[in-house]
Amino acid sequence: MGKNKRPADIYLRFLQLADALRGLPSLASLDPLEDRILAFIARAGQQQQRLSVRDLMAQSEFGSPAMLHARLKSMREKGWIVLADTEDPRRKQVELSQAAWLHFDKLSKCLLQATRNADG
C-alpha cells in the first residue's frame, strides 16, 4: 500500500463505488430490513439451499410473520425476489430475481475495482 493508505481505504472506496451504482437506473431501493432479508436470501441461494417463506418466518431477526410477509411482498413488487412453486402448492420457494443477481454482480465489480485501486 502506498503512503498514507489504510486498509479501511479499500472499504471506503467500495462504499463510494456502490453508492454510485445506486444512482443508476435499476431496481427500486430497499429499506434496511429488506436489505438484510435480501442478503439472507442471497447467501442461501449461493449455497444452493432451498428457502421457503416458512423458513424465512422462522428467522426471528426479521420480525413478526406479518411484517416479513409485507417485506417479501414489497421486495417482489420492487423486482428483487421471486416466489417459485414447489412440489407442495402451499409452499413457495424464495429466490433472488435475475435483476438482483445482476446487482450483486455489479457490487462484486465495485469491490474488485476498489481493491485494484488500492494496489495502484
C-alpha positions as CSV (number, residue, x, y, z in Angstrom):
1,M,0.0,0.0,0.0
2,G,1.2,3.5,-0.8
3,K,2.0,6.3,1.5
4,N,-0.9,7.5,3.7
5,K,-3.1,4.4,2.8
6,R,-5.0,2.4,5.3
7,P,-6.8,-0.9,4.8
8,A,-10.1,1.0,5.5
9,D,-9.5,3.0,2.3
10,I,-10.4,-0.1,0.2
11,Y,-13.7,-0.5,2.0
12,L,-14.5,3.2,1.9
13,R,-13.7,3.2,-1.9
14,F,-16.0,0.3,-2.3
15,L,-18.8,2.2,-0.5
16,Q,-18.2,5.1,-2.8
17,L,-18.5,2.9,-5.9
18,A,-21.5,1.1,-4.5
19,D,-23.2,4.5,-3.8
20,A,-22.6,5.4,-7.5
21,L,-24.4,2.3,-8.5
22,R,-27.5,3.4,-6.5
23,G,-27.6,6.5,-8.7
24,L,-28.0,4.4,-11.9
25,P,-31.5,3.3,-13.1
26,S,-32.2,-0.1,-11.8
27,L,-34.3,-1.8,-9.1
28,A,-36.1,0.3,-6.5
29,S,-34.2,0.8,-3.3
30,L,-34.7,-1.4,-0.2
31,D,-35.1,-0.3,3.4
32,P,-32.5,-1.7,5.9
33,L,-34.6,-4.7,6.9
34,E,-35.3,-5.6,3.3
35,D,-31.6,-5.3,2.6
36,R,-30.8,-7.8,5.4
37,I,-33.5,-10.2,4.1
38,L,-32.0,-9.9,0.6
39,A,-28.6,-10.8,1.9
40,F,-30.0,-13.8,3.8
41,I,-31.8,-15.0,0.6
42,A,-28.7,-14.4,-1.5
43,R,-26.5,-16.4,0.9
44,A,-29.0,-19.3,0.8
45,G,-29.1,-19.2,-3.0
46,Q,-25.3,-19.0,-3.3
47,Q,-25.1,-22.1,-1.1
48,Q,-27.9,-23.7,-3.2
49,Q,-30.1,-24.1,-0.2
50,R,-33.9,-24.2,-0.7
51,L,-35.5,-21.4,1.2
52,S,-39.3,-21.2,1.7
53,V,-41.4,-18.4,3.1
54,R,-41.8,-20.6,6.2
55,D,-38.1,-20.9,6.5
56,L,-37.7,-17.1,6.5
57,M,-40.5,-16.7,9.0
58,A,-38.5,-19.0,11.4
59,Q,-35.8,-16.3,11.5
60,S,-36.8,-14.2,14.4
61,E,-34.3,-11.5,13.5
62,F,-36.7,-10.4,10.7
63,G,-39.6,-9.6,13.0
64,S,-43.1,-10.9,13.0
65,P,-44.6,-13.1,10.3
66,A,-46.9,-10.3,9.3
67,M,-44.0,-7.8,8.9
68,L,-42.0,-10.4,7.0
69,H,-44.9,-11.1,4.6
70,A,-45.2,-7.3,4.0
71,R,-41.5,-7.0,3.3
72,L,-41.5,-10.0,0.9
73,K,-44.5,-8.5,-0.9
74,S,-42.6,-5.2,-1.2
75,M,-39.4,-6.9,-2.4
76,R,-41.4,-8.8,-5.1
77,E,-43.1,-5.7,-6.3
78,K,-39.7,-3.9,-6.5
79,G,-38.3,-6.8,-8.5
80,W,-35.7,-8.1,-6.1
81,I,-37.1,-11.6,-5.4
82,V,-39.4,-14.2,-7.0
83,L,-41.5,-16.8,-5.3
84,A,-41.2,-20.1,-7.2
85,D,-43.6,-23.1,-7.0
86,T,-42.5,-26.3,-5.2
87,E,-44.0,-29.8,-5.3
88,D,-46.3,-28.6,-2.5
89,P,-48.6,-25.9,-3.9
90,R,-48.9,-24.3,-0.4
91,R,-45.2,-23.7,-0.1
92,K,-43.3,-21.1,-2.1
93,Q,-39.5,-21.1,-2.6
94,V,-37.9,-17.6,-2.2
95,E,-35.2,-16.8,-4.7
96,L,-33.4,-13.7,-6.0
97,S,-34.6,-12.4,-9.3
98,Q,-32.3,-12.2,-12.2
99,A,-32.0,-8.4,-11.7
100,A,-31.0,-8.9,-8.1
101,W,-28.2,-11.3,-9.1
102,L,-27.0,-8.7,-11.7
103,H,-27.0,-6.1,-8.9
104,F,-24.7,-8.4,-6.8
105,D,-22.5,-8.9,-9.9
106,K,-22.2,-5.1,-10.2
107,L,-21.3,-4.8,-6.4
108,S,-18.7,-7.5,-6.9
109,K,-17.1,-5.5,-9.7
110,C,-17.1,-2.4,-7.4
111,L,-15.2,-4.5,-4.8
112,L,-12.7,-5.7,-7.3
113,Q,-12.2,-2.2,-8.6
114,A,-11.7,-0.8,-5.1
115,T,-9.0,-3.4,-4.3
116,R,-7.3,-2.8,-7.7
117,N,-7.2,1.0,-7.0
118,A,-5.5,0.3,-3.6
119,D,-2.7,-1.5,-5.4
120,G,-2.1,1.3,-7.9
